[in-house]
Amino acid sequence: MPLSVIETSTGRQLEEDFQGYSLVIPSLGVGNVGQLSVDILLASMQPKMVAAIQHPSLLPAVGSDPLVIDSDRLMTACEVFKSEESKLLIIQIRSSVTKTGKASFVDDVLEWATQAHLDKIIVLSSMSAEERVDSQMSAETRFLVNNSDTIRNHMMTTLGLIELEKKDKFPSMIPGGKDETQLKNQLYIPGGGLSKAFHNKSEDIELPVVSLLTFASEGDNTGDALRLVALLDKWLGIIPKMNERPALKFPVSWNHMFGNPAPTRIY
């Protein structure tokens, strides 16, 4: 079943040609870092919400507006935001994608993005820090790109990023658990959610798909999200500046993310 993108104001399909736009989408990975990063983008850039996405693989969700405290708008599981100034489309996923529907969801997003003539897709993702090997300890971030040498060279030379290394085996694999002769030079993104599917399924299409990944562990992952947003802004320059520094904002939904502050009397 194809991706159904419904314009919220009129109920019509969002069929606009977005040539020149980039699409940012989170991967539902460890610590929800991709979704937290998109939250920061939405709060800082304040793009206009233009659509809600309906797809059989998305678990339904509804709630109050997480971006505006006195809004009467209801949030749904997956929404699309548009920034004309930055030529950016941003998808936020506030639910989850079913395991059996992951492949079809990724296929339909890629098909829609191709039909909309987008310039590129940027996947914001995390991966399990516990699975790092010694050579990956020096830097917290990595990137992947499907078929664009221009973007690959820019990532490495201008941004100083490292392309995600392939491995001969999964670090936490039980010895003898699988045929290790079939696990040579493989791409492993443990805890990366949709990011591996986006990369693998995009290798045969012309549309560039770039994944920005950071190693993370479960807990307070706001710092990991800030790291990804800073990297994205260094690349695209999309965050408004104040005194030449990115004017980053947190959404109101983060006010009590970890509950109320601890009482001072316990210290």
Phi, psi and omega per residue, in radians:
M1 nan 2.180 -3.036
P2 -1.233 2.809 3.078
L3 -1.067 2.319 3.121
S4 -1.961 1.917 -3.132
V5 -1.833 1.981 -3.021
I6 -1.924 2.212 3.099
E7 -1.238 2.179 -2.985
T8 -1.213 -0.513 -3.040
S9 -1.415 -0.545 -3.058
T10 -2.119 -0.216 -3.109
G11 1.411 0.090 3.118
R12 -1.577 2.779 3.076
Q13 -1.174 2.489 3.107
L14 -1.455 1.684 -3.032
E15 -1.976 0.351 -3.118
E16 -1.133 2.561 3.052
D17 -1.453 2.087 -3.075
F18 -1.868 0.674 3.107
Q19 -1.038 2.313 -3.094
G20 1.626 -0.172 3.121
Y21 -1.631 2.626 2.960
S22 -1.876 2.594 3.113
L23 -1.911 2.240 3.046
V24 -1.903 2.256 -3.135
I25 -2.434 2.427 3.122
P26 -1.475 2.613 2.944
S27 -1.738 2.418 -3.054
L28 -1.437 1.362 -3.026
G29 -1.883 -2.944 -3.082
V30 -1.022 2.295 3.120
G31 1.272 0.084 -3.121
N32 0.936 0.609 -3.054
V33 -1.114 -0.679 3.129
G34 -1.061 -0.774 3.136
Q35 -1.175 -0.687 3.095
L36 -1.106 -0.662 3.116
S37 -1.115 -0.743 3.108
V38 -1.135 -0.642 3.055
D39 -0.973 -0.772 3.137
I40 -1.126 -0.736 3.113
L41 -1.052 -0.791 -3.104
L42 -1.141 -0.716 -3.131
A43 -1.235 -0.621 -3.068
S44 -1.420 -0.678 -3.059
M45 -1.620 -0.421 -3.116
Q46 0.873 0.963 3.085
P47 -1.268 2.908 -3.118
K48 -1.533 2.298 3.040
M49 -1.292 2.206 -3.063
V50 -2.072 -0.269 -3.057
A51 -2.837 2.810 2.956
A52 -2.116 2.477 -3.108
I53 -1.759 2.303 3.032
Q54 -1.993 2.277 3.139
H55 -2.694 2.441 -3.090
P56 -1.103 -0.309 3.139
S57 -1.496 -0.209 -3.129
L58 -1.503 2.242 3.029
L59 -1.246 2.328 -3.073
P60 -1.165 2.567 3.091
A61 -2.718 2.573 3.075
V62 -2.619 2.554 -3.124
G63 -3.011 -3.088 3.131
S64 -1.294 2.787 -3.125
D65 -1.044 2.085 -3.113
P66 -1.435 -0.046 -3.052
L67 -1.893 -0.489 -3.087
V68 -2.206 2.110 -2.961
I69 -1.198 -0.542 -3.111
D70 -1.893 0.400 -3.115
S71 -1.339 2.616 3.041
D72 -1.814 0.218 3.128
R73 -1.484 2.475 3.074
L74 -1.653 2.371 3.045
M75 -1.428 2.515 3.035
T76 -2.125 -3.137 -2.945
A77 -1.098 -0.614 -3.057
C78 -2.564 2.167 -3.040
E79 -2.312 2.704 -3.129
V80 -2.036 2.314 3.118
F81 -2.110 2.629 -3.062
K82 -2.286 2.281 3.033
S83 -2.042 1.862 -3.140
E84 -1.185 -0.627 -3.106
E85 -1.111 -0.738 -3.098
S86 -1.658 -0.012 -3.087
K87 0.924 0.955 -3.042
L88 -2.351 2.328 2.901
L89 -1.837 2.385 -3.116
I90 -2.207 2.164 3.041
I91 -1.781 2.271 3.019
Q92 -1.990 2.284 3.102
I93 -1.927 2.003 -3.100
R94 -1.864 0.219 3.099
S95 -2.195 -2.385 3.103
S96 -2.548 2.843 3.094
V97 -1.877 2.301 -3.107
T98 -1.115 2.630 -3.117
K99 -1.075 -0.724 -3.118
T100 -1.298 -0.344 -3.102
G101 -1.778 0.045 -3.076
K102 -1.034 -0.781 -3.086
A103 -1.114 -0.772 -3.116
S104 -1.193 -0.622 3.114
F105 -1.107 -0.817 3.138
V106 -1.116 -0.750 3.107
D107 -1.010 -0.765 -3.067
D108 -1.258 -0.618 3.058
V109 -1.112 -0.788 3.131
L110 -1.103 -0.696 3.128
E111 -1.137 -0.784 3.126
W112 -1.100 -0.759 -3.124
A113 -1.106 -0.640 3.114
T114 -1.188 -0.766 3.139
Q115 -1.149 -0.523 3.127
A116 -1.453 0.005 3.082
H117 1.053 0.655 3.078
L118 -1.163 2.652 3.136
D119 -1.294 -0.689 -3.115
K120 -2.906 2.811 3.021
I121 -1.975 2.358 3.105
I122 -2.077 2.062 -3.139
V123 -1.745 2.142 3.095
L124 -1.702 2.128 -2.982
S125 -2.535 2.847 3.019
S126 -2.116 2.917 3.047
M127 -2.609 2.716 -2.954
S128 -1.138 2.096 3.129
A129 -1.151 -0.437 -3.102
E130 -1.209 -0.267 -3.083
E131 -1.727 0.151 3.102
R132 -1.196 2.546 2.981
V133 -1.733 3.014 -3.018
D134 -0.992 -0.669 -3.082
S135 -1.222 -0.197 -3.117
Q136 -1.771 0.149 -3.074
M137 -1.423 -0.261 -3.015
S138 -1.441 -0.316 -3.107
A139 -2.497 2.481 -3.063
E140 -1.493 -0.286 -3.006
T141 -2.094 2.703 3.067
R142 -2.483 2.972 3.050
F143 -2.416 2.805 2.994
L144 -2.372 2.529 3.025
V145 -2.494 2.511 -3.001
N146 -1.378 -0.963 -2.970
N147 -2.591 0.423 -3.099
S148 -2.021 1.816 3.094
D149 -1.169 -0.533 3.123
T150 -1.085 -0.843 3.123
I151 -1.168 -0.713 3.140
R152 -1.028 -0.809 -3.138
N153 -1.140 -0.666 3.121
H154 -1.127 -0.746 3.140
M155 -1.056 -0.747 -3.052
M156 -1.394 -0.744 -3.031
T157 -1.532 -0.738 -3.086
T158 -1.492 -0.794 -3.101
L159 -1.608 -0.209 3.104
G160 1.199 0.514 -3.119
L161 -1.587 2.786 3.110
I162 -1.881 2.314 3.065
E163 -1.257 2.431 -3.087
L164 -1.003 2.194 -3.094
E165 -1.281 2.553 2.970
K166 -1.546 2.725 -3.053
K167 -2.263 2.754 3.102
D168 -1.428 -0.348 3.072
K169 -2.806 2.778 3.109
F170 -1.293 2.202 -3.018
P171 -0.931 -0.684 -3.064
S172 -1.610 0.202 -3.103
M173 -1.176 2.416 3.068
I174 -1.231 2.232 -3.127
P175 -0.961 2.300 3.130
G176 1.390 0.016 -3.100
G177 -1.242 -0.493 3.096
K178 -2.395 2.909 3.103
D179 -1.259 1.786 -3.027
E180 -1.175 -0.290 3.086
T181 -1.210 -0.316 3.128
Q182 -1.700 0.093 -3.056
L183 -2.032 0.485 3.141
K184 -1.485 2.346 3.021
N185 0.944 0.896 -3.086
Q186 -1.822 2.758 3.085
L187 -1.637 2.042 3.119
Y188 -2.039 2.207 3.066
I189 -2.254 1.271 -3.100
P190 -1.107 2.275 -3.111
G191 1.301 0.230 -3.043
G192 -1.571 -0.012 3.076
G193 1.078 -2.115 -3.043
L194 -1.465 -0.129 -2.954
S195 -1.109 -0.702 3.134
K196 -1.169 -0.703 3.123
A197 -1.110 -0.744 3.096
F198 -1.045 -0.748 -3.113
H199 -1.176 -0.902 -3.071
N200 -1.111 -0.724 -3.090
K201 -1.319 -0.239 -3.128
S202 -1.684 -0.034 -3.059
E203 -1.178 -0.392 -3.103
D204 -1.780 0.179 3.113
I205 -2.054 2.782 -3.102
E206 -1.388 -0.451 -3.101
L207 -1.105 2.113 3.111
P208 -1.136 2.325 3.071
V209 -2.174 2.053 -3.082
V210 -1.998 2.272 3.048
S211 -1.899 2.221 2.993
L212 -1.811 2.109 -3.020
L213 -2.174 2.518 3.057
T214 -2.284 2.473 3.054
F215 -1.238 2.381 -3.079
A216 -2.659 2.788 3.021
S217 -2.215 2.794 3.119
E218 -1.113 2.515 3.140
G219 2.519 -2.501 3.054
D220 -1.415 1.783 -3.039
N221 -1.798 0.321 3.116
T222 -1.117 -0.634 3.111
G223 -1.127 -0.674 3.087
D224 -1.124 -0.705 3.117
A225 -1.127 -0.735 3.107
L226 -1.074 -0.646 3.118
R227 -1.095 -0.759 3.138
L228 -1.162 -0.745 -3.141
V229 -1.119 -0.730 3.114
A230 -1.076 -0.674 3.107
L231 -1.156 -0.766 3.117
L232 -1.104 -0.713 3.139
D233 -1.200 -0.614 3.077
K234 -1.089 -0.586 3.138
W235 -1.365 -0.886 -2.981
L236 -1.818 -0.320 -3.131
G237 1.099 0.898 -2.996
I238 -1.811 -0.296 -3.082
I239 -1.480 2.299 3.068
P240 -0.970 2.536 -3.068
K241 -1.878 2.570 3.023
M242 -2.349 2.083 -3.038
N243 0.950 0.734 3.094
E244 1.157 0.230 3.090
R245 -2.074 2.565 3.128
P246 -1.037 2.236 3.134
A247 -1.543 1.363 -3.093
L248 -1.370 2.464 3.101
K249 -2.277 2.651 3.050
F250 -1.787 2.510 3.111
P251 -1.226 2.758 -3.120
V252 -1.127 -0.397 3.130
S253 -1.170 -0.217 3.114
W254 -1.537 -0.096 -3.008
N255 -0.987 -0.641 -3.127
H256 -2.248 0.710 -3.091
M257 -1.029 -0.655 -3.119
F258 -1.970 0.473 3.129
G259 1.493 -3.110 3.108
N260 -1.250 2.721 3.090
P261 -1.031 2.609 3.122
A262 -1.138 2.450 3.119
P263 -1.040 2.357 -3.104
T264 -1.142 -0.363 -3.092
R265 -1.205 -0.267 -3.134
I266 -1.386 -0.162 -3.100
Y267 -1.703 nan nan
